[in-house]
Amino acid sequence: MLSLIGDRMNNDRREFRYQEDKSSWHMAIYSYGNPTEHSDGRLGQQPAWLQLILDVAKVGGHFPLMRDGPPDHLLWAKIDDDNNLLEITFP
């Protein structure tokens, strides 16, 4: 279940950068500005927690096609330690 946890938004420092190109995706998670984890794969094979965040971003209009890509799509978001969405920071 995806939950937005507004009261923890200011306390968390984890953020991720997610991008899609034609048939693949890449993600880097940052903690206090330092990269701590990298993941990638083919589209449709994202982890369930990430797919939930992408669904929210798409419905909310935060996952548009980039005009000057690649990447084709780009998303920055803050997450808590359990990978729950806290805030979409770009676009």
N, C-alpha and C positions, 0 to 999 in steps of 0.2 A: 504494500500500500504506500502510495506517495503522500507525504504530508508536508505542508509548509509550516515552518516553525519560526514564526516572527520574533518571538522573545529571545531567540538565540542568534539572531542575525548579526548583531554587533560583536559577539564574543568569538565567532568562528573565523579562522583565517585560511581555510581550505578553499581553493578555487580551481576550476578546471577549464581547459581550452579544448574544445571539440571541433573537428572539421571533417567534412565529407568531400571526396573527389570521386566522380563518376561511379565507381563500384567499391570504394574502400573508405574506411574511417580511421581517424587517429585522434587520440586523446592524451593529454598530459595533465596530471593533477599537481597543483602547487600548494605547498604549505608555507606560510609566512614568506611568500615570494620565491621559494626554492622548489624546483621540480622534484617530486618524490616518487612519481609513478608514471609509466608510459604504457599505453595499450593501443592496439590497432587490430584491424581485421576487415572482413568483407561486410558490406552493408547487409543488414538483416541478422547479423551475428553479434550485435552489441549485448552487453550484460542487461538483465531485466531492469535493474535500477536505472541504468542510463537510458534505456528505451522509454521508461516512464517520463523522465525529464524531457527527452526529445519530443514526446507526444504533447506535453504541456507547452513547450516552446512553440511547437507548430500551431497548436490551437490558439495560442496567445499572439501569434504573428511575430515571434522572435526568431524565426528560422528561415528568413527569405533567401532567395538565390542571390549570391553576391554578383554585383555588376562587373567587377574587374577580377574575377577568379582566374585561376584556381586559388584557394579552394572554392568549391561550388557553394558550400554552406559553412558558416562559422558561428560558434556559440561559446560564450564565456558565462560561467555560472558559479555561485558559491554553494557549497554543500557542507553538511555536518559530517561527523565521524562515521555515521551510519549510511552515508550517501543519500540523505534526504535533501531535496532542493530547498535552499534558503532564499536565493535571489538570483535572477537572471541579470547579468551585468552588461552583456553585449549580445546582439544589437539592441 
